[in-house]
Amino acid sequence: MDGCRRARKRIFLTYLLSFVLLSSFFYYLMAYNSRNNLGIMRLREDVDDISHILRQQQVGCKGAQGSCKVSCAGGDPKGSCDHRDVSAYVDTLLKRKMGHLMDDVYNLKKQVMSADCSSKSGQAAPKPEAASLARPRINYASEDLGARIINVKAQPIGGTNFIKWLLGLDFSANPPVNMIRAALSPGACFGFNGSQATVTLQLAKTIVVEVISLTHVAREMTPSLCVRSAPKNFDVYGLRNDNSKKELLGQWSYDNAANRRTQSYSVRSEFFFRNLAFLFNSNHGANSTCIYRVEVYGRLH
């Protein structure tokens, strides 16, 4: 009897080990395949973007041979395309890519002006208010600094199943972490079905939140020339350490203006928070919503 029991135990352990190894192997295959699909999708979008530029340039070079019609589900006006359209398109791309650089230049200009004013007035040191304006802003919702997504309540694009839920691959194509990454390219967003979602974000440091910024990709950077998937109305709550109590920091609306792709909202609160809850309540008419970038600025002391 003892020999039979030991044999059964060995058989059970063998089956258990085989199941664990097979599960790990399939998880690795699915995760690797998801990363490859995401890379291929981004590469395809970049190629489509370049092709769109070349087509616009060809239209501009041909002169008045015809006019191009652009529509976004019946919501955009029609007009003729010439070399000025191409120039405006390229300018928009450059502005998107150089957004952070211009922010740094603005802060440097503030520092120079503050130093110049203090030297003319004969003061030994600038005022605390001027120093705070000149200090470069730190985005505490940046993944590079240690921020992370700790909870998501949303409907994945393409649906889900038990295997994806078990392996944590519900949002493998458009993961929520995209909204705290610095890259801003078409498709590199947190995407979900419908217009409602709740995302709990842990900041890099515990801060007093002063400004929250929301950025959506420009219409000219999308292959479909449509940005109706941008969020519209959203709420932000500050969560206490145990997440049992929350304070409303603000209720805002992203107006999706063509000339203001990054919009900032002031926060009036004197409490320190490490976790923030973003409640996205609506979008601008699309069946799905894309959150490209969220930024949070504040002070440590």
Wavefront OBJ file of the C-alpha trace (Angstrom):
o trace
v 0.000 0.000 0.000
v 2.807 2.444 0.865
v 4.425 1.812 -2.497
v 1.145 2.521 -4.305
v 0.666 5.766 -2.391
v 4.180 6.933 -3.187
v 3.635 6.094 -6.856
v 0.387 8.059 -6.894
v 2.084 11.035 -5.255
v 4.846 10.953 -7.853
v 2.277 10.804 -10.665
v 0.330 13.719 -9.146
v 3.476 15.823 -8.742
v 4.477 15.018 -12.312
v 1.094 16.159 -13.641
v 1.204 19.304 -11.496
v 4.713 20.204 -12.640
v 3.752 19.591 -16.269
v 0.697 21.845 -15.912
v 2.780 24.657 -14.366
v 5.427 24.404 -17.091
v 2.821 24.383 -19.869
v 1.004 27.351 -18.347
v 4.248 29.326 -18.097
v 5.132 28.435 -21.677
v 1.749 29.528 -23.051
v 1.859 32.731 -21.012
v 5.294 33.548 -22.449
v 4.063 32.857 -25.986
v 0.993 35.071 -25.587
v 2.927 37.936 -23.961
v 5.660 37.780 -26.623
v 3.053 37.671 -29.399
v 1.234 40.674 -27.903
v 4.448 42.715 -27.823
v 5.191 41.784 -31.432
v 1.675 42.700 -32.536
v 1.924 46.062 -30.759
v 5.259 46.809 -32.420
v 3.934 45.827 -35.845
v 0.828 47.975 -35.328
v 2.903 51.028 -34.397
v 5.224 50.443 -37.369
v 2.229 50.169 -39.697
v 0.804 53.414 -38.340
v 4.138 55.178 -38.846
v 4.249 53.926 -42.452
v 0.669 55.131 -43.019
v 1.607 58.504 -41.536
v 4.587 58.863 -43.892
v 2.482 57.770 -46.862
v -0.085 60.417 -45.960
v 2.624 63.105 -45.967
v 3.889 61.970 -49.378
v 0.375 61.995 -50.828
v -0.199 65.501 -49.494
v 3.077 66.644 -51.046
v 2.110 65.160 -54.416
v -1.225 66.960 -54.298
v 0.535 70.235 -53.473
v 3.005 69.822 -56.353
v 0.271 69.146 -58.928
v -1.251 72.550 -58.167
v -4.899 73.032 -58.995
v -5.572 69.660 -60.591
v -8.166 68.799 -57.989
v -9.263 69.134 -54.420
v -9.139 66.672 -51.565
v -12.137 65.960 -49.431
v -11.615 65.143 -45.797
v -14.429 64.099 -43.531
v -14.700 62.700 -40.016
v -18.002 60.870 -39.871
v -19.722 63.814 -41.504
v -18.425 66.281 -38.961
v -15.493 68.005 -40.730
v -15.768 70.608 -43.505
v -14.399 70.029 -47.006
v -11.723 72.104 -48.643
v -8.981 72.216 -51.230
v -5.430 71.000 -50.536
v -2.290 72.865 -51.545
v 1.263 73.249 -50.325
v 0.073 75.311 -47.358
v -1.869 72.295 -46.052
v 1.277 70.198 -46.161
v 3.256 72.912 -44.385
v 0.608 73.169 -41.682
v 0.609 69.388 -41.289
v 4.384 69.220 -40.879
v 4.292 72.146 -38.440
v 1.761 70.301 -36.311
v 3.963 67.211 -36.188
v 6.976 69.272 -35.151
v 4.984 71.029 -32.440
v 3.851 67.690 -30.998
v 7.369 66.276 -30.948
v 8.903 69.435 -29.470
v 6.256 70.114 -26.835
v 8.432 69.242 -23.852
v 11.407 71.079 -25.355
v 9.367 74.286 -25.627
v 8.263 73.830 -22.027
v 11.899 73.663 -20.929
v 12.731 76.779 -22.977
v 9.844 78.616 -21.309
v 11.122 77.672 -17.850
v 14.664 78.746 -18.797
v 13.305 82.087 -20.003
v 11.552 82.532 -16.654
v 14.791 81.857 -14.830
v 16.699 84.435 -16.893
v 13.991 87.066 -16.451
v 13.843 86.398 -12.700
v 17.609 86.747 -12.357
v 17.610 89.954 -14.430
v 14.842 91.537 -12.361
v 16.547 90.672 -9.090
v 19.872 92.157 -10.226
v 18.216 95.414 -11.306
v 16.365 95.808 -8.026
v 19.557 95.199 -6.051
v 18.174 92.260 -4.134
v 20.520 89.488 -3.106
v 18.059 86.703 -3.869
v 14.831 86.413 -5.877
v 11.496 86.271 -4.154
v 10.153 82.827 -3.274
v 7.254 83.332 -5.712
v 9.632 84.051 -8.600
v 11.795 81.078 -7.684
v 8.791 78.767 -7.707
v 7.771 79.986 -11.157
v 11.262 79.498 -12.543
v 11.662 75.997 -11.145
v 11.193 73.351 -13.853
v 7.961 71.414 -13.541
v 8.126 67.727 -12.612
v 5.525 65.335 -13.935
v 4.865 62.994 -11.007
v 2.618 60.832 -13.201
v 5.552 59.712 -15.355
v 6.390 56.032 -15.585
v 10.060 56.974 -15.905
v 9.961 58.497 -12.397
v 8.185 55.520 -10.819
v 4.474 56.196 -11.302
v 2.315 53.165 -12.052
v -1.248 52.040 -12.705
v -2.651 50.090 -9.754
v -6.273 49.475 -10.781
v -8.417 49.686 -13.928
v -12.168 49.320 -14.408
v -13.021 49.397 -18.124
v -14.207 47.271 -21.044
v -11.258 46.093 -23.194
v -11.312 46.732 -26.930
v -12.063 43.435 -28.656
v -13.600 41.895 -25.558
v -12.044 39.444 -23.138
v -12.222 35.808 -22.112
v -11.248 33.610 -19.196
v -7.729 32.915 -20.503
v -6.943 36.620 -21.044
v -8.381 37.479 -17.636
v -6.403 34.700 -15.961
v -3.130 35.777 -17.606
v -3.764 39.517 -17.168
v -3.840 40.221 -20.924
v -7.192 42.034 -21.124
v -5.556 45.283 -22.271
v -2.509 43.819 -24.014
v -3.058 45.817 -27.241
v -3.659 49.230 -25.603
v -2.461 48.905 -21.974
v -3.333 51.566 -19.361
v 0.378 52.243 -18.764
v 0.457 54.117 -22.092
v -1.264 57.091 -20.452
v 1.751 57.731 -18.181
v 4.423 57.284 -20.861
v 6.156 60.169 -22.617
v 5.674 58.841 -26.171
v 2.859 60.446 -28.160
v 2.219 58.542 -31.374
v -1.058 57.416 -33.002
v -2.388 54.267 -31.344
v -0.016 54.387 -28.351
v -2.792 55.103 -25.865
v -4.936 53.442 -23.219
v -7.907 52.282 -25.268
v -11.200 50.869 -24.000
v -14.692 50.216 -25.306
v -17.360 52.817 -24.687
v -16.752 56.120 -22.939
v -16.562 55.230 -19.241
v -13.593 53.947 -17.262
v -11.938 54.328 -13.871
v -8.156 54.323 -13.553
v -6.329 54.468 -10.218
v -2.846 55.927 -10.557
v -0.012 55.875 -8.030
v 2.235 58.923 -8.375
v 5.992 58.812 -8.138
v 5.893 60.832 -4.887
v 3.345 62.005 -2.341
v 2.551 65.587 -3.358
v 0.059 68.415 -3.098
v -1.518 68.322 -6.551
v -1.540 71.721 -8.270
v -2.049 71.060 -12.000
v -3.411 68.132 -14.021
v -2.837 68.011 -17.784
v -4.515 65.879 -20.433
v -3.126 65.421 -23.959
v -4.684 63.853 -27.040
v -3.004 63.242 -30.372
v -3.583 65.811 -33.125
v -6.075 65.038 -35.885
v -3.383 65.389 -38.555
v -1.344 62.611 -36.922
v -4.080 59.965 -37.249
v -4.582 57.920 -40.448
v -8.358 58.481 -40.289
v -8.034 62.228 -39.555
v -10.505 61.775 -36.708
v -10.136 62.434 -32.969
v -13.657 61.755 -31.717
v -12.187 59.113 -29.393
v -10.729 61.841 -27.169
v -12.160 61.952 -23.615
v -14.627 64.701 -22.794
v -15.965 64.920 -19.221
v -13.828 63.464 -16.444
v -13.410 63.663 -12.661
v -10.262 63.309 -10.567
v -10.239 62.212 -6.915
v -7.386 62.186 -4.439
v -7.247 58.996 -2.366
v -5.965 58.819 1.198
v -3.315 56.295 2.219
v -5.802 53.489 2.870
v -7.943 54.446 -0.177
v -10.994 54.478 2.111
v -11.603 58.225 1.789
v -11.384 60.325 -1.332
v -11.466 64.040 -2.066
v -12.791 65.506 -5.300
v -9.970 67.503 -6.884
v -11.987 68.675 -9.855
v -14.546 67.992 -12.574
v -13.391 69.114 -16.012
v -14.073 68.790 -19.708
v -11.546 68.278 -22.507
v -12.923 70.430 -25.356
v -10.927 68.696 -28.138
v -9.865 72.009 -29.698
v -7.590 71.623 -32.736
v -5.110 74.249 -31.519
v -4.938 73.010 -27.899
v -4.086 69.334 -27.815
v -2.650 69.649 -24.279
v -5.027 71.209 -21.763
v -4.197 71.942 -18.120
v -6.529 72.221 -15.123
v -5.745 73.929 -11.820
v -6.340 72.096 -8.545
v -7.082 73.797 -5.236
v -6.181 71.408 -2.455
v -3.810 71.477 0.499
v -3.805 67.739 1.164
v -1.017 65.367 0.218
v -1.916 62.470 -2.078
v -0.018 59.540 -3.564
v -2.957 57.841 -5.330
v -5.353 59.532 -7.747
v -8.524 58.108 -9.305
v -9.418 59.282 -12.819
v -13.093 58.768 -13.764
v -13.655 59.191 -17.507
v -17.374 59.737 -18.099
v -17.764 60.507 -21.815
v -15.964 61.088 -25.118
v -16.667 63.081 -28.297
v -18.887 60.546 -30.044
v -16.741 57.504 -30.855
v -17.514 53.892 -29.933
v -14.230 53.655 -28.015
v -12.041 56.046 -26.039
v -8.273 56.650 -26.146
v -6.341 58.274 -23.287
v -2.950 59.312 -24.633
v -1.202 61.142 -21.802
v -1.984 62.280 -18.280
v 0.406 64.559 -16.389
v 0.277 65.609 -12.724
v 2.278 68.493 -11.288
v 2.568 69.624 -7.691
v 4.856 70.287 -4.773
v 6.502 68.017 -2.252
v 6.523 70.459 0.687
l 1 2 3 4 5 6 7 8 9 10 11 12 13 14 15 16 17 18 19 20 21 22 23 24 25 26 27 28 29 30 31 32 33 34 35 36 37 38 39 40 41 42 43 44 45 46 47 48 49 50 51 52 53 54 55 56 57 58 59 60 61 62 63 64 65 66 67 68 69 70 71 72 73 74 75 76 77 78 79 80 81 82 83 84 85 86 87 88 89 90 91 92 93 94 95 96 97 98 99 100 101 102 103 104 105 106 107 108 109 110 111 112 113 114 115 116 117 118 119 120 121 122 123 124 125 126 127 128 129 130 131 132 133 134 135 136 137 138 139 140 141 142 143 144 145 146 147 148 149 150 151 152 153 154 155 156 157 158 159 160 161 162 163 164 165 166 167 168 169 170 171 172 173 174 175 176 177 178 179 180 181 182 183 184 185 186 187 188 189 190 191 192 193 194 195 196 197 198 199 200 201 202 203 204 205 206 207 208 209 210 211 212 213 214 215 216 217 218 219 220 221 222 223 224 225 226 227 228 229 230 231 232 233 234 235 236 237 238 239 240 241 242 243 244 245 246 247 248 249 250 251 252 253 254 255 256 257 258 259 260 261 262 263 264 265 266 267 268 269 270 271 272 273 274 275 276 277 278 279 280 281 282 283 284 285 286 287 288 289 290 291 292 293 294 295 296 297 298 299 300 301
